[in-house]
């Protein structure tokens, strides 16, 4: 059982930052699009802030 948990933890550690960066790029792109179209500027700014937090987390984890 411990080897299964270790394998899952190892996968999460290796794949986690990559998935988080993909989410950050998607959030930043969608936030910019929302601001450009003038749909909901507040949500667009919050999406960009969330993307910046994701990038900062990845930077902390990988250092």
Number of C-alpha atoms within 10 A of each C-alpha: 6 7 8 9 10 11 12 12 13 12 11 13 12 11 11 14 18 13 11 16 17 14 16 22 16 14 21 21 15 17 23 16 15 18 15 12 9 11 11 13 16 12 14 22 17 14 21 20 16 17 23 17 13 20 19 11 14 17 11 9 11 7 5
